[in-house]
Amino acid sequence: MIDTLSREIPEGGERLTLQVEDGIGTLTLCRPEKLNGWSWESSRQLGLMADRIRFDDSIRVVLLRAEGRAFCAGIDVTAPGGAITGRSPAERTQNYYEGIRWVHERFAAFARLPQPVVAAVQGYCLGFGFELALMADIRIAADDAVFALPEAQIGVAVDAGGDMRIAREVGAGWAKLLALTGRRIDAATAERLGLVQLLTPLAELEERALEIAAEIASNAPLAVRAVKRSIDAYADSGMAEALDRTALSAALTLTSEDAQEGYSAKASRRDPKFEGR
């Protein structure tokens, strides 16, 4: 696994970049050649960026965006440190559990930023990418965006609470339909459900997202932060306890034989044969 204690981002190894202008901190997923696939390193860098943004008074709002034709297509299975090991199945499960809890802590630092986060989503927004977008306060999607939580199709639980955030936003039934089937929905469906607040043509995505971010940045920062805190306190009631259960469920499924079969089948482009073990 990666060095979780490091506070440095190696040159050329950036997963995210941050630029600040006119009160807007633009946080960009910058691995378009990998469809911005997520990794342990991506989570580490997200935590570092969240720490920088949190205490920067010049940032009144965060614009979360991505380079290329996809927002984030999910886990980058080719990234270094992807597999967690252990001397026994029990130790490997425990190591996964702690690793996922560590990821949750990085995501929590981002989701709990005092500044509102506006996400601009295009193309594939799958798995961890969808979960990251769901942590934003406002989501704007291009008309080519595609959303899914495909984890169950490869034999693992949803890792970072995306299913619970969907349940919070639009109800348990839709959360179960999307997470239990892994089916994809288009941007129009996501808007109809309320998972996306605004839908726009791809060519206008950046402009529309900047407009919303600029509107927020022009308002009184203390009031804006207070509004976000109050709404989150209501909406996220019970989230911390549920995320701990999620970490355990993810650890158990990631170390299962079904997960090995799911990843193998996906790599071989065949249908998996799950045995429930």
Disulfide bonds with the S-S distance in Angstrom:
none
